[in-house]
Each structure stands twice: as C-alpha cells, then as structure tokens.
Amino acid sequence: MSGQGSPCIIERYELVAQLTAEMRAAAQAGSWEQLVSIEAGCRGIFEQLVAEEEAAQHQHPPEVLQRKAALIRQILADDAVIRRLVEPRLADLEQWLGGAQRNRLLRDAYAAGSMA
C-alpha cells in the first residue's frame, strides 16, 4: 500500500488537532463541561484514526509523514497545556471527593453507634 488512504488520514489528524485546540481554549476559559464534550468527540475520531493507520500499515509518502509529524507536535503541545490547566482542578475534585467520603463514613459510623 503506498499511502492510498493518506489524504483521509491527514484529514483525521487535522481534525484531532483542531479539536485539541478547541479543548485547550475551553480549558483556558475554565469551561470544563465544554472540554469534556469536545474530548468525547475527539476520542471517537482518534479511534477511527488508529484503525486507518493500522489499515495503511503506516506507509505514507514523505510529505504526508512531514505533515503528520507537524500535526502530532501541535496536538501534543495543546495536550500539555490542557494537562497543566486540568491537573489542579482534578486535585481539587479529588480532595473534595475524599472529604465527602470521609464525612459519609463518619456519619455512617455515628449513625451505627447511636443505634447500639
């Protein structure tokens, strides 16, 4: 196979890059619901991309490989920004959930103790 599916594959990479840029913008704006929504769509496209890459057996012309590498660098750069913005939010959520769980365990323990 000599890159017959290359245009379609590059279009998928471009779409993933576009969606990753939108995710970065959503994270920068603190629009967490929008970020999650875009990520869900991106995941499906990425799965299609992986399937297409496997079918193409990674055989692409040099110009396609160069464009693909540039898009992957862009996607990874946006992903790094997203992670940097999301990780503190996740830590806050983990702390909040941990506190809620401790409160529930304490409440359950005191409720069980008052019945004894």
C-alpha positions, 0 to 999 in steps of 0.5 A: 500500500503506498499511502492510498488512504493518506489524504483521509488520514491527514484529514483525521489528524487535522481534525484531532488537532483542531479539536485539541485546540478547541479543548485547550481554549475551553480549558483556558476559559475554565469551561470544563463541561465544554472540554469534556464534550469536545474530548468525547468527540475527539476520542471517537475520531482518534479511534477511527484514526488508529484503525486507518493507520493500522489499515495503511500499515503506516506507509505514507509518502514523505510529505504526508509523514512531514505533515503528520509529524507537524500535526502530532507536535501541535496536538501534543503541545495543546495536550500539555497545556490542557494537562497543566490547566486540568491537573489542579482542578482534578486535585481539587475534585479529588480532595473534595471527593475524599472529604465527602467520603470521609464525612459519609463514613463518619456519619455512617459510623455515628449513625451505627453507634447511636443505634447500639 
